[in-house]
Amino acid sequence: MSEIAKGKCLCGRVKYNVKINEEPVYAGLCHCKDCQRYTGTAFASSLMVLKTDIEISGDLKFYGKVTDRGTIMKRGFCPNCGSNVLCKSEGWKKFYVLSAGTLDEPEVYKPSVNIYTRNAQPHALAAGDLRQFEGPMERQK
């Protein structure tokens, strides 16, 4: 079973429709140093989708960097708002890695693995133990 999902960057100039398979090749959290820098946070939430299963409108700007595997990872972002939308690599000729945070309905993203945990920030792995608020945290008086 698969479903069609929609997504977009923060400003809406880049939009997409994508078929998400019930069991994608990869759906997880990547803790590598490059993903930390790319997202500006502790990890990247992403999933692999077939290139033939996504329709993108709007232009992405790409930045390529050699990975620890020796392949070039090209990370695509909106040139207007800077939202990270997807990655592509010569190592995955048929796939894109889609940034899960750009999905309109993020509940279709079901991560099943953490990778590069040797680079994980300790606070990311302990996130379930932190205090939780359903909205903004009230300022201490």
C-alpha positions as CSV (number, residue, x, y, z in Angstrom):
1,M,0.0,0.0,0.0
2,S,1.2,3.5,-0.7
3,E,-0.2,7.0,-0.5
4,I,0.2,10.3,-2.2
5,A,1.5,13.1,-0.1
6,K,2.1,16.8,-0.7
7,G,4.8,19.0,0.7
8,K,6.5,22.4,0.3
9,C,9.2,24.6,1.5
10,L,8.6,27.3,4.1
11,C,7.7,30.0,1.6
12,G,5.8,27.7,-0.8
13,R,7.8,28.4,-3.9
14,V,8.9,24.7,-4.1
15,K,6.0,22.2,-3.9
16,Y,5.8,18.5,-4.6
17,N,3.5,15.5,-4.8
18,V,5.1,12.2,-3.8
19,K,4.0,8.6,-3.6
20,I,5.2,7.2,-0.2
21,N,5.4,3.5,0.0
22,E,4.2,1.8,3.2
23,E,7.7,0.4,3.7
24,P,10.2,2.8,2.1
25,V,13.7,1.8,1.4
26,Y,14.8,4.2,4.2
27,A,12.9,6.3,6.7
28,G,14.9,7.5,9.6
29,L,17.0,9.9,11.5
30,C,20.5,10.6,10.3
31,H,22.9,11.9,12.9
32,C,26.0,12.4,10.7
33,K,27.8,15.7,11.0
34,D,26.8,16.8,7.5
35,C,23.1,16.3,8.2
36,Q,23.5,18.3,11.5
37,R,25.0,21.2,9.5
38,Y,22.5,20.8,6.6
39,T,19.5,21.0,9.0
40,G,21.0,23.3,11.6
41,T,19.9,20.8,14.3
42,A,20.9,17.4,15.8
43,F,19.7,15.2,12.9
44,A,17.9,15.0,9.6
45,S,14.5,13.3,9.5
46,S,14.2,11.9,6.0
47,L,12.9,9.1,3.8
48,M,13.9,7.7,0.4
49,V,11.5,8.0,-2.5
50,L,11.8,6.9,-6.1
51,K,12.6,9.8,-8.4
52,T,9.8,8.6,-10.6
53,D,7.3,8.9,-7.7
54,I,7.8,12.6,-7.1
55,E,6.7,15.7,-9.1
56,I,8.3,18.9,-8.1
57,S,7.3,22.4,-9.0
58,G,9.7,25.3,-8.4
59,D,13.4,25.4,-8.6
60,L,15.9,24.0,-6.0
61,K,19.4,25.1,-5.6
62,F,21.9,22.3,-4.9
63,Y,25.1,22.1,-2.9
64,G,27.3,19.1,-3.4
65,K,29.8,17.6,-0.9
66,V,31.9,14.4,-0.8
67,T,30.6,12.0,1.8
68,D,32.5,9.5,3.9
69,R,31.6,6.9,1.3
70,G,33.4,8.9,-1.4
71,T,30.2,9.8,-3.3
72,I,28.9,13.3,-3.8
73,M,25.7,14.2,-1.8
74,K,23.8,17.1,-3.4
75,R,21.5,18.7,-1.0
76,G,18.6,20.7,-2.5
77,F,17.1,23.7,-0.9
78,C,14.7,26.5,-1.8
79,P,16.8,29.5,-3.0
80,N,14.3,31.9,-1.5
81,C,13.6,30.7,2.0
82,G,16.4,28.1,2.4
83,S,14.2,25.2,3.4
84,N,16.0,21.8,2.9
85,V,13.8,19.8,0.6
86,L,15.7,16.8,-0.7
87,C,19.1,15.2,-1.3
88,K,20.4,13.2,-4.3
89,S,23.5,11.2,-4.7
90,E,25.3,9.3,-7.5
91,G,25.1,6.4,-4.9
92,W,21.3,6.3,-5.2
93,K,20.6,6.7,-8.9
94,K,16.9,5.9,-8.6
95,F,16.1,7.7,-5.4
96,Y,15.9,11.1,-3.6
97,V,16.1,11.5,0.1
98,L,13.2,13.7,1.1
99,S,13.2,16.0,4.1
100,A,10.3,14.8,6.2
101,G,9.7,18.2,7.7
102,T,8.5,19.5,4.4
103,L,5.6,17.1,4.2
104,D,2.1,18.8,4.6
105,E,0.9,15.8,6.6
106,P,4.0,14.6,8.5
107,E,2.2,11.6,10.0
108,V,2.9,9.7,6.8
109,Y,6.6,9.7,7.8
110,K,7.3,6.8,10.1
111,P,11.0,6.6,10.9
112,S,12.3,3.1,11.7
113,V,16.0,3.7,12.2
114,N,18.7,6.0,13.6
115,I,21.9,6.1,11.6
116,Y,25.4,7.6,12.3
117,T,24.7,7.4,16.0
118,R,28.4,7.7,16.6
119,N,27.9,11.4,15.8
120,A,24.6,11.8,17.6
121,Q,24.3,14.7,20.0
122,P,23.5,13.3,23.5
123,H,20.5,15.6,23.8
124,A,19.0,14.1,20.7
125,L,19.1,10.6,22.0
126,A,17.6,11.7,25.3
127,A,14.8,13.8,23.8
128,G,12.0,11.5,25.1
129,D,13.2,12.3,28.7
130,L,12.9,16.1,28.4
131,R,10.0,18.1,29.8
132,Q,7.2,18.6,27.3
133,F,4.8,21.4,26.6
134,E,1.9,21.3,24.1
135,G,2.7,25.0,23.1
136,P,5.3,27.5,23.9
137,M,7.0,27.2,27.3
138,E,5.9,30.0,29.7
139,R,8.7,32.3,30.7
140,Q,10.0,31.8,34.3
141,K,9.2,34.8,36.6
